[in-house]
Amino acid sequence: MLPVGSIDEDTTAAVIPEKDDTVLVYCRSGNRSRTASEALVDLGYTGIYEFGGITLGPTTRSRECFKTISP
């Protein structure tokens, strides 16, 4: 787990050592997950999947809601 407020080059590399690893990003409402996804892309990570908020369960969301974030 990597809270959005702790995303920097050193702490992220300790948790996600490979820049092409698959990373699933989510939060309660979707705001922090978007911020975190953008920060990870800015650090050069390429396998970022931003799920948005979890307040809507999987039964109410379609697969199209899940997006890959790219630079």
PyRosetta script that sets phi, psi and omega in degrees:
from pyrosetta import init, pose_from_sequence

init()
pose = pose_from_sequence("MLPVGSIDEDTTAAVIPEKDDTVLVYCRSGNRSRTASEALVDLGYTGIYEFGGITLGPTTRSRECFKTISP")
pose.set_psi(1, 140.5)
pose.set_omega(1, -179.1)
pose.set_phi(2, -138.3)
pose.set_psi(2, 98.8)
pose.set_omega(2, -179.4)
pose.set_phi(3, -62.1)
pose.set_psi(3, 145.8)
pose.set_omega(3, -175.5)
pose.set_phi(4, -55.1)
pose.set_psi(4, -36.0)
pose.set_omega(4, -178.9)
pose.set_phi(5, -71.3)
pose.set_psi(5, -11.1)
pose.set_omega(5, -178.4)
pose.set_phi(6, -108.4)
pose.set_psi(6, 10.5)
pose.set_omega(6, -177.8)
pose.set_phi(7, -79.0)
pose.set_psi(7, 109.3)
pose.set_omega(7, 169.7)
pose.set_phi(8, -146.6)
pose.set_psi(8, 175.5)
pose.set_omega(8, -173.2)
pose.set_phi(9, -58.8)
pose.set_psi(9, -43.8)
pose.set_omega(9, -176.0)
pose.set_phi(10, -72.4)
pose.set_psi(10, -49.8)
pose.set_omega(10, -177.2)
pose.set_phi(11, -67.6)
pose.set_psi(11, -35.7)
pose.set_omega(11, 179.1)
pose.set_phi(12, -68.0)
pose.set_psi(12, -42.2)
pose.set_omega(12, 179.2)
pose.set_phi(13, -62.8)
pose.set_psi(13, -30.6)
pose.set_omega(13, 178.9)
pose.set_phi(14, -69.9)
pose.set_psi(14, -31.5)
pose.set_omega(14, -177.9)
pose.set_phi(15, -94.3)
pose.set_psi(15, -37.2)
pose.set_omega(15, -178.0)
pose.set_phi(16, -126.2)
pose.set_psi(16, 85.2)
pose.set_omega(16, -172.6)
pose.set_phi(17, -68.5)
pose.set_psi(17, -30.2)
pose.set_omega(17, -177.8)
pose.set_phi(18, -103.5)
pose.set_psi(18, 128.3)
pose.set_omega(18, -176.6)
pose.set_phi(19, -67.4)
pose.set_psi(19, -17.2)
pose.set_omega(19, 179.4)
pose.set_phi(20, -103.2)
pose.set_psi(20, 9.8)
pose.set_omega(20, 175.0)
pose.set_phi(21, -63.4)
pose.set_psi(21, 151.2)
pose.set_omega(21, 174.5)
pose.set_phi(22, -76.7)
pose.set_psi(22, 128.2)
pose.set_omega(22, -179.2)
pose.set_phi(23, -127.5)
pose.set_psi(23, 122.9)
pose.set_omega(23, 177.5)
pose.set_phi(24, -99.1)
pose.set_psi(24, 124.2)
pose.set_omega(24, -174.9)
pose.set_phi(25, -119.7)
pose.set_psi(25, 128.6)
pose.set_omega(25, 178.6)
pose.set_phi(26, -153.1)
pose.set_psi(26, 163.4)
pose.set_omega(26, 173.7)
pose.set_phi(27, -152.9)
pose.set_psi(27, -170.2)
pose.set_omega(27, -177.6)
pose.set_phi(28, -71.0)
pose.set_psi(28, -49.4)
pose.set_omega(28, -173.0)
pose.set_phi(29, -105.0)
pose.set_psi(29, -20.9)
pose.set_omega(29, -177.6)
pose.set_phi(30, 108.4)
pose.set_psi(30, -16.1)
pose.set_omega(30, -179.1)
pose.set_phi(31, -70.0)
pose.set_psi(31, -50.1)
pose.set_omega(31, -179.4)
pose.set_phi(32, -68.8)
pose.set_psi(32, -34.2)
pose.set_omega(32, 179.7)
pose.set_phi(33, -66.1)
pose.set_psi(33, -36.4)
pose.set_omega(33, 177.3)
pose.set_phi(34, -66.4)
pose.set_psi(34, -45.4)
pose.set_omega(34, 178.3)
pose.set_phi(35, -61.1)
pose.set_psi(35, -44.8)
pose.set_omega(35, -179.7)
pose.set_phi(36, -64.5)
pose.set_psi(36, -42.6)
pose.set_omega(36, 179.8)
pose.set_phi(37, -61.4)
pose.set_psi(37, -44.0)
pose.set_omega(37, 179.2)
pose.set_phi(38, -64.7)
pose.set_psi(38, -38.9)
pose.set_omega(38, 178.0)
pose.set_phi(39, -64.7)
pose.set_psi(39, -40.5)
pose.set_omega(39, 178.8)
pose.set_phi(40, -65.6)
pose.set_psi(40, -41.1)
pose.set_omega(40, 176.9)
pose.set_phi(41, -63.4)
pose.set_psi(41, -41.1)
pose.set_omega(41, 178.1)
pose.set_phi(42, -61.1)
pose.set_psi(42, -28.8)
pose.set_omega(42, 177.5)
pose.set_phi(43, -83.9)
pose.set_psi(43, -2.4)
pose.set_omega(43, 175.8)
pose.set_phi(44, 100.1)
pose.set_psi(44, 8.2)
pose.set_omega(44, 178.2)
pose.set_phi(45, -77.8)
pose.set_psi(45, 140.2)
pose.set_omega(45, -172.9)
pose.set_phi(46, -114.7)
pose.set_psi(46, -18.7)
pose.set_omega(46, -176.7)
pose.set_phi(47, -99.1)
pose.set_psi(47, 45.7)
pose.set_omega(47, -174.3)
pose.set_phi(48, -92.4)
pose.set_psi(48, 126.3)
pose.set_omega(48, 175.3)
pose.set_phi(49, -120.1)
pose.set_psi(49, 112.3)
pose.set_omega(49, -176.1)
pose.set_phi(50, -97.2)
pose.set_psi(50, 114.6)
pose.set_omega(50, -176.9)
pose.set_phi(51, -90.6)
pose.set_psi(51, -11.1)
pose.set_omega(51, -178.8)
pose.set_phi(52, 76.3)
pose.set_psi(52, -148.2)
pose.set_omega(52, -176.5)
pose.set_phi(53, -82.0)
pose.set_psi(53, 149.8)
pose.set_omega(53, 179.3)
pose.set_phi(54, -99.4)
pose.set_psi(54, 6.1)
pose.set_omega(54, 178.5)
pose.set_phi(55, -68.4)
pose.set_psi(55, -24.5)
pose.set_omega(55, 172.6)
pose.set_phi(56, -96.9)
pose.set_psi(56, 117.2)
pose.set_omega(56, -178.4)
pose.set_phi(57, -69.4)
pose.set_psi(57, 168.0)
pose.set_omega(57, -177.8)
pose.set_phi(58, -62.6)
pose.set_psi(58, -21.2)
pose.set_omega(58, 179.5)
pose.set_phi(59, -75.0)
pose.set_psi(59, -17.5)
pose.set_omega(59, -179.2)
pose.set_phi(60, -106.0)
pose.set_psi(60, 0.6)
pose.set_omega(60, -179.2)
pose.set_phi(61, -118.2)
pose.set_psi(61, 143.1)
pose.set_omega(61, 176.7)
pose.set_phi(62, -93.2)
pose.set_psi(62, 164.6)
pose.set_omega(62, 178.6)
pose.set_phi(63, -61.5)
pose.set_psi(63, -25.3)
pose.set_omega(63, -179.9)
pose.set_phi(64, -66.5)
pose.set_psi(64, -18.2)
pose.set_omega(64, 179.3)
pose.set_phi(65, -71.0)
pose.set_psi(65, -25.4)
pose.set_omega(65, -177.5)
pose.set_phi(66, -83.4)
pose.set_psi(66, 123.8)
pose.set_omega(66, -173.5)
pose.set_phi(67, -123.6)
pose.set_psi(67, 148.4)
pose.set_omega(67, 173.6)
pose.set_phi(68, -91.1)
pose.set_psi(68, 131.0)
pose.set_omega(68, 179.0)
pose.set_phi(69, -96.4)
pose.set_psi(69, 129.2)
pose.set_omega(69, 178.4)
pose.set_phi(70, -131.1)
pose.set_psi(70, 158.6)
pose.set_omega(70, -178.1)
pose.set_phi(71, -63.1)
pose.dump_pdb("model.pdb")
